[in-house]
């Protein structure tokens, strides 16, 4: 039986220790980063090796391929993709062209991923940045206007699904107000629940049909002043499952990030107890992954049903003339369309 975990690995090929660990731990899926990438053939081989460890050719393989500065696939082997903010800027002058660009960009990114065997992309970012917030979100967000985020986020979700890749909306219920980078410290948001409900939650509530979602390592003091969303039963129950109405598998943001404190095993247990379906561990540390595995329960019952329902969205890509698509996207972004 698979377990409620997603792991990364250290390099471009698996070590014997990693193979042995993954075979024993049997995670639901894996995630790849730039450190794992040399070229197409190497990455395809690595992905095949990961799946071989769990004896499942369809085991989910995730990546953070947003475009802009968050891109694990980059030149010279892959094209540079626009940031969300660039698409948002186009929306300000021509919403129709921006929607076309967002959809087409997602289709082309999905093609890059599907060609490699990657089936899940941790995008779109639906956070609403505010003035004075930390730059960790910044141009990864489409806009400060919820309506624009919803408009373009919907296009990305549809483009990914039509391209044979499952999208993950992040960082629910919102990372845009964080004044510190959750990779290094724990952000605290002091805004009222009414304000959060009227702004930050809106894109997630509007796009709650997205098959997968990722949590924010952010404390919302008006809801739970003690715990960040990832480890807060109240935030997950009342806001993510309740007000936002998300019914799919909820993935923790990287459990090894600096926002969370305590042993990795304790973080894992807290995230699962709070209501995360899956715990994500990214840095490839064997010692830390073993701690995750010590608490990552079997994937069964409601958790399994949610994961199966999410993976049911995975279909063969719709036909796409990639060369024509690239040319059209360039026209849209350059303002020559």
N, C-alpha and C positions, 0 to 999 in steps of 0.2 A: 504494500500500500504506500502511496506517495504521502509526503508530509507537507505541512503548511509553510513552506519556505521557498525562497528564490535566492540563488547564490551566484556570485561572480567567481572568476578565477584570476590568477596572477599574471599570466603571460599569453603569448600567441599559441601555445599548445599546452595540453594538460600534463602535469607531472604525475608520476605513479601514485604519489600520496593523494593528489586531487581525484584521480580516477577511483581509487579505493574508497575515499570518503564519499564521493557522490553516489557510488554504487550502494553503499551502506545507508546513507542518509535519505536517498530517493526523494529529492525535492520536487515540488510541482513544476518548477521551471528554473531558468538561468538568465543572467543578464551579461551582456558584453559591453566593454568600454574601449576607448582608444588604445589602451595598453595591450589589448588583445588582438589588435588589427595590424596586419602588414599589407596584405592585398586580398583580392577576391578569393583566389583558390585556397589560400591559407585559412581565411575566415570560414569558408564553407567546410573545410576539413575540421576546424575546431568545433563548429556547431554540430557536425555529425558525431564527433567524439563525445560531446556533452550529452547528446541524446542517446548515444550508445550506453552511457553509464546508467541510465534509467530504463533502458530497453524500450524506448518509446520514440519512434520516428516523428511523432507529432508533439513532443514535449514543448511547451511554450519557451521561446527564446526572446528576451526583451532587449531593447536598446533605448537610449535617450537620443533621439534624432529629431530635434525640434527645428533645426535650421538656425542661422545666425551663429552665436558663440557657443551654443550647446549642440555639437554635432560630433558624434563618435566616428562617422564616416566622412572623410574630408579629402580635398585634392592631395595628390594628383589622380587617385583612383576613382574618386567620386566628385561630382559637381558640388560647388558651394551653393547652399540654399539660403534664401532670404530669411531674415529674422521675422518674428511675429509683428514687431513694431513697424517694419517696412510695409507689411501688408496692411497694417492699421493706418499708416500714412496715406496709402493709396485709397483706402476707404473714405478718407476725409474729402477727397476730390471726386471720386467715382466709386460709389458703393457697388455697383453692378460689376465693374471691372475687378474690384478687389475680391468680390466673392468668387469670380471666375479664377483669379490668380491663386486664391487660397485653396480652392478645390484642386486645381491643376497641380499646384506645388505638392499637395498631399498625395495626389496620385503618383507623381514622379518619385517622391521619396518612398512611397510604398513599393513602387517597382524596384527601386534600389534594394530595399529590404527583402522583399519576397524572392528576388533573384538569389539572395544569399541563404534563404531558409529562415530568416528572422520573421516572426509572426506577430510580435507585439511591439508597438512604439509608444513610449511614455510621452505622449503629446496628445492633445493640445494643452498648453498652459492657459487656464481660465482665470488666473488671478487678476485683480484690479489694483494696480499700483497707485499709491497716493503720494502727494508731495512730502518729502522728508523721509520716505521709506528707504531701506537699504537697497543697493543696486543689484542684489542677488536676483531679483526678478527683472526689473528694468525693461530692456528691449525684448525680453522673452515674452512679455505680455503684448497683446494686440493693441490695447488702448486703456485709457482710464474711464472710458464710457462703457457701461455694461452692455448696452445695445449693440455696440460694435463688436465686443468680445463674443457675444452670443452669435451674431451674424457670421463672423469668420470662424469661430470655433465649430459651429455646425458644419461649415464647408469642409473643415479639416477632418472631422469625424466621418463625414460621408465619403470624402476622398480616400481616406485610409481604408475604410471598409470595402469600397469598390475596388481598391487596389490589392485586396487580399491580406490586409494587416489589421489587427485589432488595436484601436486607440485607447489611451489611458488619460482621462482628464485629471489635471493636477493644478494646485495642491489643495484638495478639499478640506475644510470649508473656506479656505482663502489664505494666501500668503502675502497679499499685496500691501498690507499695512505694517509688515515686520520692519523694525528699524535696526535689526541685526541680522547677520547671515546665519541661518540655522545650520550651516555646515560647521560653524565654529562655536556658536553660542545659542541660547534659547531665547527666541523673541517673545515678548509679551505685548498683547494688544489690549488697550484699556477702553476701547469704544463700547458704547451701549449695545445691547442685543438688538434693539430696534434699528440702530444704524447699520449693524452688520447684516441684518435681515433685508434691509432696503437697498444694500449695495453689494457687499462682498459675496453673499450667498446667491445672488440673483443668477449669474451665469451658470453655476452648478445646478441650481434648481431648474433652469430652463433647458439644460442639456443633460438631465439626469438619465437619459436613455443610453448614454455612453456605456459600452460594455464593462469597462474597468475604471477604477478611480484610485488615486494615490493621496494619502493623507499629508497634512501640513504639520511639521514639528513646531507648532505655535501655540502658546497659551492664550486663550480668550478669557480674560478675567471676568467678564460678565456672565460666562457660562460655567467655567471650571477654573478657578484661580490657582489650583494646585498642579494640574497636569496639562501637558500639551495635547492637542487633538488626537495624536497618534495613540496615546495611552489613556485617554479619557473616556470612560464608559458613557458619561453624560453627553459629551460632544458627539460621539458616534451614534448613540441611541436617539437623542433628542433633535440633533441638527442634521447629521449626515443621512441617517436612515429616516428620521422624522420629517423635519421641515424641508430639507432638500429632496427627500424622497428617492435617494439612490438605493437600488435593490441589488446591484451586482456585487462582484467580489471587490473588497476594499483591501488595497495593498498598502502597507506602511511605507513611508519614505525610508530611505536607507537607515537601518537601525544603528549603524556605527557612527552616525553624524554627531558632531560636538554638541548639538542642542540637547541630546539625551544624556543622562548621567547614570552611573552605576554599571555593574557588570553586564555584558552583552546578554547573558542568560536571563537576568532580571528584566532587562528592556524587552526581550522577546516575550517573556511570560506576560508582562504588563500590556503589550500591544495586542496579544491574542486575547487576553482576558477582557480588554476594553471593547473588543469587537472587530478588530482587523481580521480578515479571513486569511491573509498571507503576510508573512514577514519578509522584507527585502533586506539582504545583506550584500554589500557591493565590493568591499575592498580586497576580497580574496584571502584575508588572513585565515589560515587554517585553525589557529587557536580560537579565534572568534567564531568561525563557522561551526566548530564543534560545540561551542556554547549555545549557539542558536539551535543546533540539532538536539541538544539535551532538553529543550523546551518545545520544539516544533511538533505539535501533536499530529496524529494521522489526519489526512484530508478525507473527511467522511461527513455523512449527514448533510446538514444545511450548507456547510462550507463546500462540500463536493458538488452539490446541486447548483450552487451559484457559479462555481468554476466551470462546470459543464455547460451551463446556459450561456456563459460568456464566450466560451470557445465555439459554441454553435454559430456565432456570428462570422466565423472564419470560412470564407468561400473562395473559390478560384478567382483570380483577378479578372475584372471586366477587360475586354480588349482595349488596348491603348497604343497609339502610334507615338512612341516616346520621342522620336526625332522631331515630329511636328509639334508635340507638346512642349518640348524644350524651347523651340523657336517662338511659340505663342507666349509662353511664360516670360521669355526675355522681352517681348514686345510690351506685355502688360506692365512689367516692372520698369522698363525704360520710358514709358509714356508714349510709345509709338504705336500703340494698338488702335 
